[in-house]
């Protein structure tokens, strides 16, 4: 039985539960549950505070965990990142009052900066040879300059709207972050095999989200040019249509490329382009 820790509430909780469900793992998901076992896969799920997960994985209370990359580096425990999961993307940023001029990182010299991420910020200041005072706050960091507690802040940013609401603007990115899967470094052989099976499922789900399935019709004269645009996993599938001189092409294209590819396909002579989401993709 592999023990996996996920955030019990907050930014990553819902996405982590959804990922496990998309991997075909069925478990009781009621509110207030702190521990549950999957009914169709050998895992036990622990619902914990995200800042406790690195310590619990290090101490083998949990074998693996899903949390933000930023928290892994902040807690600095003896664990390893085994997979970047691609969701909950954000950044740890420095922000200052929006009306102040910003000459560069030297701005923070002799300034007081409020943050919950003291280690990451200390490392950043040390790397940039900045001598600043760090004020540790556990929550509501953005309010610190407004109440005179600090001159600037360092906090997690997704859209930046919270900073703007509090009269702040981003000026430096300390760390880019996303959800990751971490593991204890001393898993038994049996638990390692279960983790491998879970990673296989996770990667199939990730591949599906990162790709789109495309079907299109095209004249035979355009097939060679279209094949260069849509290589697919190996090469496009080409099927003849009832109308002489026409074919149907099926392929897979990356999510972040498909709009550009579609314009190229239309220019090459493709018609009736159909884009379909993929549920799972094993490569």
Secondary structure by P-SEA (a helix, b strand, c coil): cbbbbcccccccaaaaaaaaaaacccccccccccbbbbccccbbbbbccccaaaaaaaacccccccccaaaaaaacccccccccccccccccccccccccccccccccccbbbbcccaaaaaaaaaaaccbbbbbbbccccccccccccccccccccccaaaaaaacbbbccccccccbbbbbcccccaaaaaaaaaaaaaaaaaaaaaabbbbbbcccccaaaaaaaacccccbbbbbbccccccbbbbbccccccaaaaaaaaaaacccbbbbbbbccccc
